[in-house]
Amino acid sequence: MRNRNSGWLEIMHPLGAAFQLLSRFPVPVAIPFNNKVLRRSVVCYPLVGLAIGIVLAGAGWGLSWLLPPVPAAALLTGLWVMLTGGFHLDGLMDTADGVLSHRSREDMLAIMKDSRVGAMGAAACVLQLLMKFALLEGLLESGWQNGVGLLPAVAIWSRWCMAAAVAWWPYARSGGGLGGLLSGFGGRQLAVCTVLAAGLSAGTGVWSGEAVQTGIVFAIALGLPALGFSVLLARRLAARLGGLTGDTYGAINELTETFLLLVILLAGRLL
């Protein structure tokens, strides 16, 4: 019985850690936040994205029937922040404060570690929320609610991009920090995470009323832009910082989400 319970906890602890770290969904279980659990939790990031996306899709569908696009988009943007507790926004602000200071690597990392928000961080947060609000308003205006698989797929792939960043770039700080506890997440775990993200994304396309083949195309059509954008962003950040940090993972997630919303809106207008 002990071994069976131990095996069950080895599965559930990483999943619970992913939800506790990346969302505000209640997880009433004590999770040991150590390297082993957090490293394995990265594989589960797309599942957190799926849960967040389903809530957003349902809320967006309901709001689109009750309100005009502008207030509906404002409420949906606020809900998006609430579901993550502003965790990724905080990373974006810290990253902007550090990287846009144009100082030495050591100074940039020190600025990012400071809990205070500077002018560039505040500006990045405002611009990010304005852009996400504007894109959601445009999607609501164009009737995106008929394709409810869009927001789950956006949230799935943006969190996969964080997993890829953890696997492909070194950690910039010498020990310590939450991001440092993810060390050891590598290619084999990322392969599992990729299969999971692709399957979940294709599934959301099928859930929104498409055929299985179309769902697969849907997953690829969002996965490839997410990969390209996040790799360019991560390379740029790593070149400045000598690697990535927990803050930059959050920034990659936030900016990839907004980029994918832009891709969806442009595709809807051009195709």
C-alpha positions as CSV (number, residue, x, y, z in Angstrom):
1,M,0.0,0.0,0.0
2,R,2.9,2.4,0.8
3,N,4.5,1.8,-2.6
4,R,1.1,2.3,-4.4
5,N,0.5,5.6,-2.5
6,S,4.0,6.7,-3.2
7,G,3.6,6.1,-6.9
8,W,0.3,8.0,-6.9
9,L,1.9,11.0,-5.1
10,E,4.8,11.0,-7.6
11,I,2.2,11.7,-10.3
12,M,0.0,14.1,-8.4
13,H,2.6,16.2,-6.7
14,P,4.1,17.6,-9.9
15,L,0.6,18.3,-11.3
16,G,-0.5,20.0,-8.1
17,A,2.8,22.0,-8.1
18,A,2.1,23.2,-11.6
19,F,-1.3,24.4,-10.7
20,Q,-0.2,26.0,-7.5
21,L,2.7,27.8,-9.1
22,L,1.0,29.0,-12.4
23,S,-2.6,29.6,-11.4
24,R,-5.0,30.4,-8.6
25,F,-7.0,27.3,-8.9
26,P,-7.4,25.8,-5.4
27,V,-5.2,22.8,-4.8
28,P,-5.9,21.8,-1.2
29,V,-2.8,19.5,-0.9
30,A,0.6,20.2,0.7
31,I,3.1,20.1,-2.1
32,P,6.8,19.7,-1.4
33,F,8.4,22.5,-3.6
34,N,11.7,20.8,-4.1
35,N,13.8,20.3,-7.3
36,K,12.4,16.9,-8.0
37,V,8.7,17.9,-7.9
38,L,9.2,21.3,-9.6
39,R,11.3,19.8,-12.4
40,R,8.6,17.2,-13.1
41,S,5.9,19.8,-12.8
42,V,7.1,21.6,-16.0
43,V,5.7,18.7,-18.0
44,C,2.2,19.6,-16.7
45,Y,2.3,23.3,-17.7
46,P,0.1,22.7,-20.8
47,L,-2.6,21.2,-18.5
48,V,-2.6,24.4,-16.5
49,G,-3.0,26.3,-19.7
50,L,-5.9,24.1,-20.7
51,A,-7.7,24.8,-17.5
52,I,-7.2,28.5,-17.7
53,G,-8.2,28.6,-21.3
54,I,-11.4,26.6,-20.7
55,V,-12.5,29.1,-18.0
56,L,-11.6,32.0,-20.3
57,A,-13.5,30.5,-23.3
58,G,-16.6,29.8,-21.2
59,A,-16.5,33.3,-19.7
60,G,-15.9,34.9,-23.1
61,W,-18.8,33.0,-24.6
62,G,-21.1,34.1,-21.8
63,L,-20.0,37.7,-21.7
64,S,-20.3,38.0,-25.5
65,W,-24.1,37.4,-25.1
66,L,-24.5,39.7,-22.2
67,L,-22.3,42.7,-23.0
68,P,-20.9,44.6,-26.0
69,P,-17.3,43.7,-27.0
70,V,-15.5,46.5,-25.1
71,P,-16.8,45.8,-21.5
72,A,-16.7,42.1,-22.3
73,A,-13.1,42.2,-23.3
74,A,-12.2,44.3,-20.2
75,L,-13.8,41.8,-17.9
76,L,-12.1,38.9,-19.8
77,T,-8.7,40.6,-19.5
78,G,-9.3,41.1,-15.7
79,L,-10.3,37.4,-15.4
80,W,-7.2,36.3,-17.2
81,V,-5.0,38.2,-14.7
82,M,-7.0,36.8,-11.7
83,L,-6.6,33.2,-12.9
84,T,-2.8,33.5,-12.8
85,G,-2.6,35.9,-9.8
86,G,-0.6,38.3,-11.9
87,F,2.3,35.9,-11.6
88,H,3.5,36.1,-15.2
89,L,2.8,39.9,-15.3
90,D,5.1,40.3,-12.4
91,G,7.8,38.4,-14.3
92,L,7.2,40.7,-17.3
93,M,7.5,43.8,-15.2
94,D,10.7,42.6,-13.5
95,T,12.2,41.6,-16.9
96,A,11.4,45.0,-18.5
97,D,12.9,46.9,-15.6
98,G,16.1,44.9,-15.8
99,V,16.6,44.3,-19.5
100,L,15.5,47.8,-20.6
101,S,17.8,49.5,-18.1
102,H,20.7,48.8,-20.6
103,R,23.1,48.2,-17.7
104,S,25.6,45.4,-17.1
105,R,24.4,41.8,-16.8
106,E,25.0,41.9,-13.0
107,D,23.1,45.1,-12.6
108,M,20.2,43.9,-14.8
109,L,19.9,40.7,-12.7
110,A,20.0,42.7,-9.5
111,I,17.2,45.1,-10.7
112,M,15.1,42.1,-11.7
113,K,15.5,40.7,-8.2
114,D,14.3,43.9,-6.6
115,S,10.6,43.6,-5.6
116,R,9.9,47.3,-6.5
117,V,8.5,48.1,-9.9
118,G,10.2,50.8,-12.0
119,A,9.0,53.0,-14.8
120,M,9.8,50.4,-17.6
121,G,8.1,47.6,-15.7
122,A,4.9,49.7,-15.1
123,A,4.9,50.8,-18.8
124,A,5.3,47.1,-20.0
125,C,2.4,46.0,-17.7
126,V,0.1,48.7,-19.0
127,L,1.0,48.1,-22.6
128,Q,0.6,44.4,-22.2
129,L,-2.9,44.7,-20.7
130,L,-4.0,47.3,-23.2
131,M,-2.8,45.1,-26.1
132,K,-4.5,42.0,-24.7
133,F,-7.7,43.9,-24.1
134,A,-7.6,45.4,-27.6
135,L,-7.0,42.0,-29.2
136,L,-9.8,40.3,-27.2
137,E,-12.1,43.1,-28.1
138,G,-11.3,42.6,-31.8
139,L,-11.8,38.8,-31.5
140,L,-15.2,39.3,-29.7
141,E,-16.2,41.9,-32.3
142,S,-15.4,39.4,-35.1
143,G,-17.5,36.6,-33.4
144,W,-14.6,34.4,-32.2
145,Q,-16.9,32.8,-29.6
146,N,-18.0,30.4,-32.4
147,G,-14.5,28.8,-32.1
148,V,-14.2,28.2,-28.4
149,G,-11.0,26.3,-28.8
150,L,-8.9,29.4,-29.5
151,L,-8.2,30.6,-25.9
152,P,-7.4,27.2,-24.5
153,A,-4.9,26.6,-27.3
154,V,-3.3,30.0,-26.7
155,A,-2.9,29.3,-23.0
156,I,-1.6,25.7,-23.7
157,W,1.1,26.8,-26.2
158,S,2.3,29.8,-24.2
159,R,3.0,27.6,-21.2
160,W,4.7,25.0,-23.4
161,C,7.0,27.9,-24.5
162,M,8.0,28.3,-20.9
163,A,8.8,24.6,-20.7
164,A,10.9,24.9,-23.8
165,A,12.7,27.9,-22.4
166,V,13.6,26.0,-19.2
167,A,14.9,23.0,-21.3
168,W,16.9,25.0,-23.9
169,W,18.6,27.8,-22.1
170,P,20.7,27.8,-18.9
171,Y,19.6,29.5,-15.7
172,A,21.2,32.9,-15.5
173,R,21.7,33.1,-11.7
174,S,24.2,31.1,-9.8
175,G,22.0,29.0,-7.6
176,G,18.9,30.0,-5.6
177,G,15.7,31.4,-7.0
178,L,12.5,29.5,-8.0
179,G,13.7,29.1,-11.5
180,G,16.8,27.4,-10.3
181,L,14.7,24.7,-8.8
182,L,13.6,23.7,-12.3
183,S,17.1,22.7,-13.3
184,G,17.4,19.2,-14.7
185,F,14.3,19.5,-16.9
186,G,15.6,18.4,-20.3
187,G,14.9,17.0,-23.8
188,R,13.1,13.8,-22.8
189,Q,10.7,15.7,-20.5
190,L,10.2,18.4,-23.1
191,A,9.3,15.8,-25.7
192,V,6.5,14.5,-23.4
193,C,5.4,18.1,-22.7
194,T,5.3,18.7,-26.5
195,V,3.2,15.7,-27.2
196,L,0.8,16.7,-24.4
197,A,0.6,20.3,-25.6
198,A,-0.1,19.2,-29.2
199,G,-2.7,16.7,-28.2
200,L,-4.5,19.1,-25.9
201,S,-4.4,21.8,-28.6
202,A,-5.7,19.5,-31.3
203,G,-8.4,18.4,-28.8
204,T,-9.6,21.9,-28.2
205,G,-10.0,22.3,-32.0
206,V,-12.1,19.2,-32.2
207,W,-14.0,20.3,-29.1
208,S,-14.9,23.6,-30.9
209,G,-16.6,21.6,-33.7
210,E,-13.8,20.8,-36.1
211,A,-12.8,17.4,-37.6
212,V,-9.9,15.6,-36.1
213,Q,-7.7,16.4,-39.1
214,T,-8.6,20.1,-38.8
215,G,-7.9,19.9,-35.1
216,I,-4.4,18.7,-35.9
217,V,-3.8,21.5,-38.4
218,F,-5.2,23.9,-35.8
219,A,-2.6,22.8,-33.3
220,I,0.2,23.1,-35.8
221,A,-1.0,26.5,-36.9
222,L,-0.7,27.9,-33.4
223,G,2.2,25.8,-32.2
224,L,4.7,26.9,-34.9
225,P,4.2,30.7,-34.5
226,A,4.4,30.2,-30.7
227,L,7.7,28.3,-31.1
228,G,9.2,30.9,-33.5
229,F,8.3,33.9,-31.5
230,S,9.3,32.5,-28.1
231,V,12.6,31.2,-29.4
232,L,13.5,34.7,-30.8
233,L,12.5,36.3,-27.5
234,A,14.3,33.8,-25.4
235,R,17.5,34.1,-27.5
236,R,17.4,37.9,-27.1
237,L,16.9,37.7,-23.4
238,A,19.5,35.0,-22.9
239,A,22.0,37.1,-24.9
240,R,21.5,40.0,-22.5
241,L,21.4,38.1,-19.2
242,G,23.7,35.1,-19.9
243,G,20.7,32.8,-19.6
244,L,17.1,33.0,-18.4
245,T,15.4,33.4,-15.0
246,G,12.0,32.8,-13.5
247,D,11.0,36.3,-14.4
248,T,11.9,35.8,-18.0
249,Y,9.8,32.6,-18.1
250,G,6.8,34.7,-17.1
251,A,7.6,37.4,-19.6
252,I,7.8,34.7,-22.4
253,N,4.5,33.4,-21.4
254,E,2.8,36.8,-21.3
255,L,4.2,38.0,-24.6
256,T,3.6,34.7,-26.4
257,E,-0.1,34.8,-25.4
258,T,-0.5,38.3,-26.8
259,F,1.4,37.4,-30.0
260,L,-0.9,34.3,-30.5
261,L,-4.0,36.5,-30.0
262,L,-2.6,38.8,-32.7
263,V,-1.9,35.9,-35.0
264,I,-5.5,34.6,-34.6
265,L,-7.0,38.1,-35.2
266,L,-4.9,38.7,-38.3
267,A,-5.7,35.2,-39.7
268,G,-9.4,35.8,-39.2
269,R,-9.1,39.1,-41.2
270,L,-6.9,37.9,-44.0
271,L,-8.2,34.4,-44.6
